[in-house]
Amino acid sequence: PTPVHPLPYLEEFFEMVGCKNNSFRMRCKLCAPKYHKLMAFKNSPSNLKKHIEVS
């Protein structure tokens, strides 16, 4: 089965690469070919949204 993206509304921008404690590890698709990893708390993905706004 295909894993479900934890934040489906951000799936076109971020690929999930892992999970640790209360946070997700994401790779920004907009920064490709550079491999830019970000961490986001499960209950507050605001830093991912800010990253998109700046990009």
C-alpha positions in Angstrom: 0.0 0.0 0.0 1.1 3.6 -0.7 1.8 5.6 2.4 -0.5 8.5 3.1 1.1 11.9 3.2 0.6 13.4 6.7 -0.1 16.8 5.3 -2.0 16.2 2.0 -2.5 19.9 1.3 1.3 20.3 1.2 2.1 17.1 -0.7 2.8 18.9 -4.0 5.6 20.9 -2.2 7.0 18.4 0.3 8.0 14.7 0.3 8.0 12.9 3.6 11.3 11.4 4.3 10.9 10.3 8.0 9.2 10.8 11.3 10.8 11.4 14.7 9.0 11.9 18.0 6.4 14.6 17.5 7.7 15.8 14.1 7.9 15.0 10.4 11.0 15.2 8.3 10.2 16.6 4.9 12.1 17.3 1.7 11.2 20.4 -0.3 10.4 19.6 -3.9 10.6 23.3 -4.9 14.3 23.4 -3.9 15.3 20.5 -6.3 17.9 19.6 -7.3 19.2 20.9 -4.0 18.2 18.4 -1.2 16.6 20.7 1.4 15.2 18.9 4.5 12.9 20.5 7.0 11.4 19.4 10.2 7.7 20.2 11.1 5.9 19.5 14.3 2.9 17.2 13.7 0.5 19.8 15.3 2.1 22.9 13.7 3.5 22.8 10.1 3.9 26.6 10.1 7.7 26.5 9.2 6.8 24.5 6.0 4.3 27.2 5.0 6.9 29.9 5.7 9.4 28.0 3.6 7.0 28.0 0.6 6.3 31.7 1.0 10.0 32.6 0.9 10.9 30.2 -2.0 
